[in-house]
Amino acid sequence: MPTDPQCTAALGQPVPGFIAPHPPARTALIGATCTLEPADPQRHAADLYAAQTLDARGDGWNYLPYGPFASALDYQAWLQATCLGPDPLFFAIVDSGTGRATGLASYLRITPAAGSIEIGHLYFSPLLQRRRTATEALYLLMDQAFALGYRRLEWKCDALNAASREAARRLGFSFEGVFRQAAVVKGRNRDTAWFSIIDGEWPALRAAFTRWLAAENFDEKGRQRERLSALTAAALRGTADDQAE
């Protein structure tokens, strides 16, 4: 019996040859200004607590479901209980110059069968904020995700977290919408803003990061010559134009 064309279901584009990527391993990611070391309570707790104390008002913890911590021992206990599993997979961001951990980042919601992975649980102490090192740390996670074969990289944040939303756009993530009343965090409602980068966008974005992170993009005082936000925006426009042709 012939099929009525008007009743034919719409189907997504085939993904020929897709093989579910491996989960990321608990191995260090090494950059020029930092190394992402798998979180280690013994090695990193004291440094992370010391860096936290520079955040006197605790603003860096406002949108996280934990922290700040009352002591280095409390921080160490939390790392031991929370940060040693495969998902979330936590990394301490260790400054190459000082050898000290100044922040945390993780992969989470690692879903190889869907080719999807998220970056989150970000805590950047004042020693890391607005530094080239912070951007490189995120780049290392982003680059490894696509190198492993993931098709989709996610970034989610509290919809009220203006700094995180701006960071996502600067890094080249595209805004996808808001999940209303997605969670209750520290007794308060959280609407969650969703962002993503897909694998077809990454080659151009990777070139933008390479250009921005290059030593010649920074003057003798460490000030950027070109803005990453401009480079990633241009990369996304170019990718969209290529796909439209």
N, C-alpha and C positions, 0 to 999 in steps of 0.2 A: 504494500500500500504506500503510495507516495507521501512524502512528508510535506506538510504545508509550510512554505518558507516563513510565513509570518509567525509560526509557532516554534521555530527553531531557536533554541536557547543561545544566548550570546556566550562565547567562551573566550578565556584569556589567551594571549599569545603563547604558543608553545615555547618551552625552555629546553631546547635540545641539549643533551649531554650533561644536564645538571647532576652533580654529585654532591651530596650533603658534605659540607666542610667539617674538618675536625674541630673540636672545641679548642680554644687557646690553651696553651700550656703554662704551668707555673715556672716560667723562665724569664730572665731579665730582658728588657728592651733597652738598648743602649743608644743614646743620642749624643750630640755634641756638647750640650749644656746640662744634661741630666741622664740618669738611668732610672728606669722603672723596675724596682726590685719587688718580687713577690712579698707581700706583707709578712713581716716576721716580728712577733711581739717582743722578743728579746732584743732584737737589733734596732727596731724602729720606734718603740713606744716612748722612750725618753726624749728623743729628738722631736717627735710629733707633739708631745705635750709641751715641750719648751717653745715650739713654734706657735702652738695654740695660745700660750699666755700673752703673746704679742697682740692678739685679737681681744683687746680688753673688754669690749662689749659683747663678744661672742657672736657678732653678726654673721660670721661664716657658717654658723650652725642653724640659722633661723629656719631654713627650709628643709633641713635634714631630720629624720625621725629619731636621732640620737645626738648626744653631745650638747654642750661642752662637757668635758670631764674634769672632775674635782682634783685629780692627782695623776701622776705618771702611772701609778699602780692601777688606778681605775681605767686608764687608757689601755694599759697592757692587758687587763682582764677582758676588756671589750674586744680588742684585737684577737685575743685567744679564742673567745667564744664565737666571734662573728666573721672573721676575715681570713680563715684558713681553708675554706671550702672551694669547690670548683665553680660555683655560681651563687652569689657574686664572686668573681675572681678579683681580689684586691691587690693593688700595687702601691707601694710607697714611692713617692717622687723624691729622688735623692739628687741633690745638687752636686754636679761634677766638681765644682770648685772647693766646696767645704766638706763633701762626703756626708752631709746631714740630710735627713728626711725632712721635707718642708710641706708635704701635702699627701693626699690620698686620692686615688681614682680606681675605678673598677670596670670590668665587663660585667654585665648581668643580662638576665632574660636571654641566655644563650640558647638559640633554637636552630641547631644545624639542619634539621629536616626542612625548615622553611627558609634556610639561608639568611636568618635574621639574628642580629646581635645588637646590644645597647651599650652605651657608655654612660656611667652615672656614679652615684655615691662620691661626688667630687667635694673634697675639702681642700681649698688652697689657703694656706696661712698668709699673713702679710708678707712673709719672706718670698712668696711665690706670686702673689697677685700682680697683674699688669707687667709681668716679666716675660721676656722671650722664652724662658724655661717653661713657663706654664703652657704656652702655645705648643712648644715642641713636645711636651709630655702628652698632650692630647693628640698631636699628629702621630706620634709613635703608636698609640692605640688604634687610631683610625687606619693607618697604613697597614698594620698587621691584620686587622679585621678583613680588609679586602684582599690582602695577599693570601690569606687562608681560604678564600673563596666565598665569603659571605656576600650576598646580593643586596642586603639592606642593613644600614647602620642607623640606629635610633638614638635620639636625645630627647629626654622628657624632663620637665621641671614643673614646679608649682607655677600656675598661670600668673601669679602675682610677683614672681621672681624676675623682675625686669632685667637684672644683670645677667641671669642665666639665659634669658630669651635673646638678649643682645649678643651674648657669646656664641650661641648656636648660629645665629645669622652670620656673624663674623667668620665663623669656621666653615661656612658653606652649607649648613643644614637648611632645608626648606620647611617652612611651617605647614603643618597639616591640619591643625584644628585643636579644639579643647574638649577634653572629656570632663563633663561637669560632675561635681561631687564624686570624684574618683577615689578619694581616700579621706581618712581622718588622721592628721599628723599632729602630735602633741596637743590633742584636744581641739584642734581647729580644722575646719573644712579645707580640703585641697581640691581645686580644679586643676587638672593636669594638661599642660600644653605639650603637643607632640611635634617633633621635627624628625627629618630623616635625610640621609644621603643614600643614593642607590649606586650600584656598581658602574653603570654607564656614565655617571658624573665624576667618578673618582679620578680617572686619568688627568683630566683638566684641572681638577682641584688639587691633585697631588703636585702638579707642575707649579701651581700658585703657591703652595706651601714651600716647595723647594726654593722658589725665587725669594719668598719673604724671609725664610730662615737663613739664607746665605749671608755670610759674614759681611759682604759688601753692602748689604741693605741696612747696616747699622753704622752710625757715626762713632767717633771716638768716645762719646758719652753714652753709647748704647741706645741712642734714639733711632727709631725706624725712619727710613727714607720713604718707603712705599707702605701704604696701609694694607693689611691683610684683607680687610673687608672689601676694599676696592678690587683686589686681585681675585678673590673668590667670587664676587659678583660678576666680574668679567668672564671668569671661567664658566659659570653657570649659564650666562647669556650665550656664550659660544657653543656650549653643549646643546642648548635648546635650539639654536639656529641650525646646527648640524642635523639634529633629529627632524627638523621641520622640512629639510630639503628633500 
